[in-house]
């Protein structure tokens, strides 16, 4: 299995989506204080980066 640039970006997108979901889940279910808002906002930032990586597939 050859890893070209689109495959690498696809894997990076999936990993970042998983990390973003886990951070949002930590913020929603684990931390009830102000720290939960921080975890959730960082998770949304991971989603934004994953969206950019997905948009770059085929263009780089």
Backbone as CSV, one residue per row, in Angstrom:
resi,resn,N_x,N_y,N_z,CA_x,CA_y,CA_z,C_x,C_y,C_z
1,UNK,0.839,-1.179,0.000,0.000,0.000,0.000,0.886,1.243,0.000
2,UNK,0.857,1.971,-1.075,1.661,3.180,-1.185,0.908,4.358,-0.557
3,UNK,1.632,5.116,0.230,1.031,6.283,0.880,1.400,7.523,0.074
4,UNK,0.480,8.008,-0.718,0.731,9.249,-1.431,0.200,10.411,-0.597
5,UNK,0.273,11.621,-1.139,-0.088,12.806,-0.353,-1.573,12.821,0.003
6,UNK,-2.440,12.319,-0.868,-3.867,12.310,-0.551,-4.193,11.302,0.543
7,UNK,-3.493,10.180,0.559,-3.713,9.192,1.615,-3.254,9.736,2.966
8,UNK,-2.139,10.430,2.974,-1.646,11.014,4.217,-2.629,12.062,4.737
9,UNK,-3.144,12.903,3.857,-4.122,13.909,4.284,-5.412,13.262,4.756
10,UNK,-5.818,12.169,4.136,-7.028,11.475,4.582,-6.843,10.892,5.975
11,UNK,-5.696,10.254,6.220,-5.428,9.721,7.556,-5.357,10.832,8.593
12,UNK,-4.719,11.944,8.251,-4.632,13.076,9.176,-6.018,13.628,9.489
13,UNK,-6.899,13.648,8.482,-8.264,14.125,8.694,-9.002,13.213,9.651
14,UNK,-8.909,11.907,9.456,-9.612,10.969,10.347,-9.078,11.025,11.771
15,UNK,-7.758,11.128,11.921,-7.172,11.197,13.256,-7.611,12.480,13.962
16,UNK,-7.599,13.596,13.239,-7.994,14.860,13.858,-9.480,14.876,14.200
17,UNK,-10.311,14.221,13.394,-11.731,14.145,13.734,-11.939,13.305,14.990
18,UNK,-11.188,12.206,15.123,-11.292,11.370,16.316,-10.853,12.134,17.567
19,UNK,-9.740,12.850,17.469,-9.265,13.627,18.609,-10.252,14.740,18.941
20,UNK,-10.798,15.389,17.921,-11.789,16.440,18.165,-13.027,15.909,18.854
21,UNK,-13.514,14.752,18.409,-14.677,14.152,19.066,-14.376,13.767,20.508
22,UNK,-13.192,13.235,20.741,-12.849,12.840,22.109,-12.704,14.071,23.012
23,UNK,-12.149,15.164,22.499,-12.039,16.375,23.312,-13.405,16.976,23.609
24,UNK,-14.296,16.965,22.631,-15.643,17.471,22.870,-16.365,16.593,23.878
25,UNK,-16.183,15.283,23.779,-16.811,14.375,24.745,-16.236,14.592,26.151
26,UNK,-14.929,14.814,26.252,-14.340,15.118,27.559,-14.935,16.393,28.143
27,UNK,-15.069,17.405,27.311,-15.631,18.661,27.792,-17.090,18.541,28.177
28,UNK,-17.832,17.679,27.495,-19.262,17.557,27.772,-19.551,16.637,28.952
29,UNK,-18.800,15.547,29.077,-19.160,14.528,30.061,-18.229,14.444,31.263
30,UNK,-16.981,14.848,31.124,-16.027,14.654,32.214,-15.888,15.899,33.075
31,UNK,-15.722,17.047,32.432,-15.452,18.277,33.171,-16.691,19.168,33.128
32,UNK,-17.239,19.465,34.292,-18.443,20.286,34.372,-18.132,21.756,34.645
33,UNK,-16.886,22.076,34.903,-16.518,23.449,35.216,-16.112,24.179,33.930
34,UNK,-15.386,25.254,34.119,-14.941,26.077,32.991,-13.993,25.300,32.086
35,UNK,-13.273,24.321,32.627,-12.337,23.536,31.817,-13.070,22.791,30.704
36,UNK,-14.317,22.417,30.934,-15.097,21.739,29.898,-15.287,22.596,28.667
37,UNK,-15.481,23.895,28.875,-15.610,24.799,27.723,-14.311,24.849,26.938
38,UNK,-13.182,24.812,27.623,-11.890,24.824,26.933,-11.669,23.568,26.116
39,UNK,-11.992,22.413,26.712,-11.850,21.161,25.966,-12.745,21.165,24.730
40,UNK,-13.978,21.621,24.881,-14.912,21.622,23.746,-14.461,22.586,22.656
41,UNK,-13.942,23.751,23.037,-13.505,24.704,22.018,-12.264,24.206,21.278
42,UNK,-11.362,23.540,21.982,-10.197,22.959,21.301,-10.640,21.835,20.369
43,UNK,-11.649,21.052,20.778,-12.195,20.011,19.901,-12.790,20.586,18.634
44,UNK,-13.473,21.717,18.749,-14.024,22.380,17.557,-12.896,22.888,16.669
45,UNK,-11.804,23.346,17.274,-10.630,23.764,16.499,-10.018,22.603,15.729
46,UNK,-10.003,21.408,16.350,-9.518,20.224,15.639,-10.418,19.913,14.441
47,UNK,-11.735,20.090,14.603,-12.641,19.887,13.473,-12.348,20.875,12.351
48,UNK,-12.053,22.124,12.697,-11.735,23.122,11.672,-10.468,22.743,10.912
49,UNK,-9.447,22.281,11.627,-8.217,21.845,10.956,-8.455,20.615,10.089
50,UNK,-9.286,19.691,10.561,-9.601,18.508,9.750,-10.336,18.911,8.483
51,UNK,-11.180,19.922,8.582,-11.908,20.398,7.407,-10.933,20.978,6.379
52,UNK,-9.932,21.719,6.852,-8.924,22.283,5.950,-8.117,21.168,5.296
53,UNK,-7.715,20.152,6.074,-6.970,19.041,5.493,-7.797,18.313,4.445
54,UNK,-9.086,18.144,4.706,-9.953,17.479,3.739,-10.080,18.323,2.468
55,UNK,-10.119,19.633,2.604,-10.209,20.509,1.433,-8.918,20.505,0.627
56,UNK,-7.791,20.215,1.252,-6.514,20.219,0.553,-6.270,18.970,-0.273
57,UNK,-7.051,17.911,-0.028,-6.832,16.666,-0.783,-7.008,16.925,-2.278
58,UNK,-6.041,16.542,-3.050,-6.095,16.710,-4.492,-5.558,18.048,-4.981
59,UNK,-5.292,18.991,-4.084,-4.814,20.301,-4.487,-3.342,20.519,-4.170
60,UNK,-2.800,19.736,-3.267,-1.398,19.955,-2.863,-0.483,19.240,-3.816
